[in-house]
Each structure stands twice: as structure tokens, then as C-alpha cells.
Amino acid sequence: MRRKKPAFPVIFTRIMSAPAYTTPRLAPEQVEQFNREGYLLPKEPVFAPSEFEALKAHFEEKLAALPPHIRPESMDVPHFTDPELFRWVLSDAVLDLVEPITGPDIALFSTHFICKPKGDGRRVPWHEDSAYWKKMITPAEVVTVWLAIDPSTLENGCMKVIPRTHNEGKRGFSDYVEVDPSRNVFATEIDPRQRREELAVPCILEAGQCSLHDARLMHGSDPNTSNIRRCGYTMRFMSTRVKLNPEVTDYHHIYLARGRDIAGNPYGDPSRVYDEKTRYREANSRRMH
């Protein structure tokens, strides 16, 4: 009989372990496809309907409370100040999707609500996540669960990926050029000479579905000029074999999600609010992208 997962992992030191579970939600051929292509589009919803609706309602409250000067695309690391999000982020429903890719020892690296409002949702430039994290972790091996809070379509600016680009380049990221920060979520973009947009695949999702992608995969999305909002919640995970750079702990935390620590990383407490981390990030323009 399977044990129930506690509300939060009981681990805040380097020597303890979080409970381990083995109920993978991905078939071997899906894992093979993810490793080969750098992304995957599982068809089944991530959460049961009641859990998804609870998460969506929670997001709507956060969005309504957002200060006027903050763009809704920029709701970065909300779990630092909102421990209730761990109800979903560290759930078996999510971790059972991740474990077949990362292995049984899993750390939560980061989360981010990226909400493109209807009519003027900003473009996400072509990028690799690994380019923004190159000083934070070694190696840059992170898998993102991109959960569709709203339907994600071509019309409202769904994410597009360029398959197999996660295996290109020895550094794990490309060269970047500047773009207009008033029209884009980020101020830089992969040099056009190093990307092949004609090979891009749209990640079209119903609300409640998700895509998975490798941190080194080239991806981006068009602006949302439609009359339908597009919101996704990214939940990013890595093996605990990945080492967190201790110099970044002033502004970042990772959390042990499942299994045991291997790299000797420090971990945050998922029951605690980290206001000081958020203030430091805002004062020093530290973002996960």
C-alpha cells in the first residue's frame, strides 16, 4: 500500500532525506522522446479537476493583488512568499512526471507564473533557460513542467520549441543579442544566425495540460494580441546531483522535493516565507530569466 505524501518534505539539512516514491507517469518511449527531442507533450491533465481549479483560483487571487507597476509576465519565484503553492508544486502528480527524467532524487529549482494578458501580452524572445542560469548550477540540467493555466494556442502566443537544440553547443547555450525590453519579456535573444525558426513546433495545450522541456532547448513565444489571456505556471526541477553555486544563495533557494540530497546542497524550508530573498532579488534585478 502506498504511503501518503506529507504536506511538506521533512528536510532542511544536508543529511536528512525526503520520502521517495516510484509511480512514474511517463512511459519509457516518452522518456526516450524527451531525451531525443528535448521536449514532450503529455496528453493527460496534470492534476485532478478539483486540484487544478483550486490552483487556478489561487493564481487568480495572486494576479488580482499584483501591484500596478508589475507586469503579469513577471511573477517570478512566487513560492518564496507563498508556501501554499507547494501543495501543487511538490505533489505526487507533478513529481511522478519528473522522476522518469531526473531520477528519484529531485530538487525544486524554481517556479514562475508567466501570464500574457489579452491584447498586449509581451513576446518571449528565443532563449535557452540554461543561458540565464549558467552561474547558478552545475551542470545546467533542469526539466521544466509548463502547466497551462489557460488554453495555450497559436492565437494567444503559445510556447514554441526548436527540437533537438538541447544537444547543440558545448556550453549549453548560444550567443545572445539585445532586443527591445518594452516589447519583450527579456532584454536579450539568441542570435538569429544560431537558430532555425522554420523548425519550431508549437506547444498547443488545453487548460490543465502541460509540456516538458529541457533547460538547454531553444524556445520562445509570440506576443498575445488575441482577446484571450494566456497563462502558464512553470515548475522547474533537477536531480539533486546538480550542484547549486553557494554564491547565489543570497537571492535563491532550492527545495528537496523527493529522495535524498547527493551534491551537498542547502535547501529551503517550504513552510517558511522568504520575504528577504524577494526584496534582495528586486533590489538587485535578480530574475530566473
DAMOBEL-V184001 format. One record per residue. N is the residue number from 0. RES is the residue in one small letter. NEAR is the number of other C-alpha atoms within 12 Angstrom. Layout:
# DAMOBEL-V184001
n:N res:RES near:NEAR
n:N res:RES near:NEAR
This chain:
# DAMOBEL-V184001
n:0 res:m near:4
n:1 res:r near:10
n:2 res:r near:11
n:3 res:k near:13
n:4 res:k near:20
n:5 res:p near:19
n:6 res:a near:21
n:7 res:f near:29
n:8 res:p near:34
n:9 res:v near:26
n:10 res:i near:28
n:11 res:f near:26
n:12 res:t near:19
n:13 res:r near:20
n:14 res:i near:18
n:15 res:m near:20
n:16 res:s near:26
n:17 res:a near:30
n:18 res:p near:29
n:19 res:a near:28
n:20 res:y near:30
n:21 res:t near:22
n:22 res:t near:20
n:23 res:p near:23
n:24 res:r near:26
n:25 res:l near:29
n:26 res:a near:19
n:27 res:p near:15
n:28 res:e near:16
n:29 res:q near:24
n:30 res:v near:29
n:31 res:e near:16
n:32 res:q near:22
n:33 res:f near:34
n:34 res:n near:28
n:35 res:r near:21
n:36 res:e near:29
n:37 res:g near:35
n:38 res:y near:41
n:39 res:l near:40
n:40 res:l near:34
n:41 res:p near:30
n:42 res:k near:21
n:43 res:e near:20
n:44 res:p near:27
n:45 res:v near:39
n:46 res:f near:30
n:47 res:a near:18
n:48 res:p near:15
n:49 res:s near:14
n:50 res:e near:22
n:51 res:f near:30
n:52 res:e near:21
n:53 res:a near:20
n:54 res:l near:31
n:55 res:k near:27
n:56 res:a near:17
n:57 res:h near:25
n:58 res:f near:32
n:59 res:e near:19
n:60 res:e near:13
n:61 res:k near:23
n:62 res:l near:25
n:63 res:a near:14
n:64 res:a near:15
n:65 res:l near:19
n:66 res:p near:12
n:67 res:p near:9
n:68 res:h near:10
n:69 res:i near:18
n:70 res:r near:25
n:71 res:p near:33
n:72 res:e near:35
n:73 res:s near:35
n:74 res:m near:36
n:75 res:d near:33
n:76 res:v near:40
n:77 res:p near:36
n:78 res:h near:41
n:79 res:f near:35
n:80 res:t near:26
n:81 res:d near:27
n:82 res:p near:25
n:83 res:e near:24
n:84 res:l near:36
n:85 res:f near:35
n:86 res:r near:28
n:87 res:w near:35
n:88 res:v near:47
n:89 res:l near:39
n:90 res:s near:31
n:91 res:d near:34
n:92 res:a near:31
n:93 res:v near:43
n:94 res:l near:45
n:95 res:d near:31
n:96 res:l near:48
n:97 res:v near:49
n:98 res:e near:37
n:99 res:p near:31
n:100 res:i near:38
n:101 res:t near:34
n:102 res:g near:32
n:103 res:p near:32
n:104 res:d near:33
n:105 res:i near:45
n:106 res:a near:49
n:107 res:l near:46
n:108 res:f near:43
n:109 res:s near:41
n:110 res:t near:40
n:111 res:h near:31
n:112 res:f near:38
n:113 res:i near:42
n:114 res:c near:42
n:115 res:k near:42
n:116 res:p near:27
n:117 res:k near:22
n:118 res:g near:18
n:119 res:d near:26
n:120 res:g near:33
n:121 res:r near:36
n:122 res:r near:37
n:123 res:v near:38
n:124 res:p near:36
n:125 res:w near:42
n:126 res:h near:45
n:127 res:e near:47
n:128 res:d near:40
n:129 res:s near:35
n:130 res:a near:32
n:131 res:y near:27
n:132 res:w near:30
n:133 res:k near:26
n:134 res:k near:19
n:135 res:m near:32
n:136 res:i near:35
n:137 res:t near:23
n:138 res:p near:25
n:139 res:a near:35
n:140 res:e near:40
n:141 res:v near:46
n:142 res:v near:44
n:143 res:t near:42
n:144 res:v near:43
n:145 res:w near:46
n:146 res:l near:48
n:147 res:a near:40
n:148 res:i near:36
n:149 res:d near:36
n:150 res:p near:27
n:151 res:s near:37
n:152 res:t near:30
n:153 res:l near:22
n:154 res:e near:25
n:155 res:n near:34
n:156 res:g near:39
n:157 res:c near:44
n:158 res:m near:45
n:159 res:k near:39
n:160 res:v near:40
n:161 res:i near:34
n:162 res:p near:31
n:163 res:r near:28
n:164 res:t near:34
n:165 res:h near:36
n:166 res:n near:25
n:167 res:e near:21
n:168 res:g near:19
n:169 res:k near:12
n:170 res:r near:18
n:171 res:g near:28
n:172 res:f near:33
n:173 res:s near:32
n:174 res:d near:23
n:175 res:y near:23
n:176 res:v near:19
n:177 res:e near:19
n:178 res:v near:21
n:179 res:d near:16
n:180 res:p near:16
n:181 res:s near:17
n:182 res:r near:21
n:183 res:n near:28
n:184 res:v near:36
n:185 res:f near:31
n:186 res:a near:23
n:187 res:t near:28
n:188 res:e near:34
n:189 res:i near:31
n:190 res:d near:21
n:191 res:p near:20
n:192 res:r near:13
n:193 res:q near:21
n:194 res:r near:31
n:195 res:r near:20
n:196 res:e near:24
n:197 res:e near:12
n:198 res:l near:16
n:199 res:a near:24
n:200 res:v near:28
n:201 res:p near:28
n:202 res:c near:36
n:203 res:i near:32
n:204 res:l near:34
n:205 res:e near:26
n:206 res:a near:30
n:207 res:g near:35
n:208 res:q near:33
n:209 res:c near:40
n:210 res:s near:42
n:211 res:l near:45
n:212 res:h near:48
n:213 res:d near:43
n:214 res:a near:43
n:215 res:r near:39
n:216 res:l near:44
n:217 res:m near:46
n:218 res:h near:43
n:219 res:g near:33
n:220 res:s near:37
n:221 res:d near:30
n:222 res:p near:34
n:223 res:n near:32
n:224 res:t near:22
n:225 res:s near:22
n:226 res:n near:17
n:227 res:i near:24
n:228 res:r near:31
n:229 res:r near:42
n:230 res:c near:41
n:231 res:g near:44
n:232 res:y near:44
n:233 res:t near:42
n:234 res:m near:44
n:235 res:r near:42
n:236 res:f near:45
n:237 res:m near:44
n:238 res:s near:39
n:239 res:t near:39
n:240 res:r near:27
n:241 res:v near:30
n:242 res:k near:29
n:243 res:l near:35
n:244 res:n near:24
n:245 res:p near:20
n:246 res:e near:14
n:247 res:v near:24
n:248 res:t near:24
n:249 res:d near:21
n:250 res:y near:29
n:251 res:h near:38
n:252 res:h near:39
n:253 res:i near:41
n:254 res:y near:46
n:255 res:l near:47
n:256 res:a near:51
n:257 res:r near:40
n:258 res:g near:31
n:259 res:r near:33
n:260 res:d near:35
n:261 res:i near:25
n:262 res:a near:25
n:263 res:g near:22
n:264 res:n near:34
n:265 res:p near:31
n:266 res:y near:35
n:267 res:g near:34
n:268 res:d near:26
n:269 res:p near:32
n:270 res:s near:22
n:271 res:r near:22
n:272 res:v near:22
n:273 res:y near:26
n:274 res:d near:20
n:275 res:e near:18
n:276 res:k near:28
n:277 res:t near:28
n:278 res:r near:20
n:279 res:y near:19
n:280 res:r near:23
n:281 res:e near:20
n:282 res:a near:12
n:283 res:n near:12
n:284 res:s near:15
n:285 res:r near:23
n:286 res:r near:30
n:287 res:m near:38
n:288 res:h near:32
